[in-house]
Amino acid sequence: MWGQNVTTTKPEIGLDEVKLHCRIDGSDEDKLIESYITAALEVCQQHIGKRFEAGLDFTPAIKIGCLMYISLLYENRGFYQ
């Protein structure tokens, strides 16, 4: 609903959600994508300066930021590997 800010303290970004966001078919790169999910969540916490375990809310804006970062990593995977 517009204007409603739904938050959770548990970060939830699923593999299927990332694959849909990045338009990835198949499962050949699932392990790589899972590592990008972990990296994005870590970078997010470092950038904000607070951990999810310490009460950082996982807002929709944070989730979109993580998805954008994962997409960046995936699209430039040859450069980062």
C-alpha positions as CSV (number, residue, x, y, z in Angstrom):
1,M,0.0,0.0,0.0
2,W,1.4,3.4,-0.9
3,G,2.9,5.3,2.0
4,Q,2.9,2.3,4.2
5,N,6.4,1.4,5.4
6,V,6.6,-2.3,6.1
7,T,9.8,-3.2,7.9
8,T,11.4,-6.3,9.4
9,T,14.6,-6.8,11.3
10,K,15.3,-10.1,9.4
11,P,16.8,-9.4,5.9
12,E,14.9,-11.5,3.4
13,I,16.2,-11.5,-0.2
14,G,15.5,-14.8,-1.9
15,L,17.4,-16.4,-4.7
16,D,14.3,-16.5,-6.9
17,E,13.6,-12.9,-6.3
18,V,17.1,-11.9,-7.3
19,K,17.0,-14.0,-10.4
20,L,13.7,-12.4,-11.4
21,H,15.1,-8.9,-10.7
22,C,18.3,-9.7,-12.8
23,R,16.4,-11.7,-15.4
24,I,18.4,-14.8,-14.9
25,D,17.2,-18.2,-16.1
26,G,18.6,-21.5,-15.1
27,S,20.6,-22.5,-12.0
28,D,24.2,-22.6,-13.3
29,E,25.1,-19.4,-11.3
30,D,23.0,-19.9,-8.2
31,K,26.0,-20.2,-5.9
32,L,27.5,-17.0,-7.3
33,I,24.2,-15.2,-6.9
34,E,23.9,-16.4,-3.3
35,S,27.3,-15.0,-2.6
36,Y,26.2,-11.7,-4.1
37,I,23.2,-11.7,-1.8
38,T,25.5,-12.2,1.2
39,A,27.8,-9.5,0.0
40,A,25.0,-7.0,-0.6
41,L,23.6,-7.4,2.9
42,E,27.0,-6.9,4.4
43,V,27.8,-3.8,2.3
44,C,24.4,-2.4,3.3
45,Q,25.1,-2.8,7.0
46,Q,28.6,-1.4,6.7
47,H,27.4,1.6,4.7
48,I,24.6,2.4,7.2
49,G,26.8,1.7,10.2
50,K,24.3,-0.6,12.0
51,R,23.8,-4.3,12.0
52,F,20.4,-6.1,11.4
53,E,21.1,-8.0,14.7
54,A,21.4,-4.6,16.5
55,G,18.0,-3.5,15.3
56,L,18.5,-2.2,11.8
57,D,15.1,-2.4,10.1
58,F,15.1,-4.1,6.7
59,T,12.9,-1.6,4.9
60,P,11.7,-1.8,1.3
61,A,14.2,0.9,0.4
62,I,17.1,-1.1,1.8
63,K,15.9,-4.2,0.0
64,I,15.7,-2.3,-3.4
65,G,19.2,-1.0,-2.7
66,C,20.5,-4.5,-2.1
67,L,18.8,-5.8,-5.3
68,M,20.4,-2.9,-7.3
69,Y,23.8,-3.7,-5.8
70,I,23.4,-7.4,-6.6
71,S,22.4,-6.6,-10.1
72,L,25.5,-4.4,-10.5
73,L,27.8,-7.2,-9.2
74,Y,26.1,-9.7,-11.5
75,E,26.2,-7.5,-14.6
76,N,29.9,-6.8,-14.0
77,R,30.9,-10.3,-12.8
78,G,33.7,-10.7,-15.2
79,F,35.3,-7.5,-13.9
80,Y,35.1,-8.5,-10.2
81,Q,36.2,-12.2,-10.5
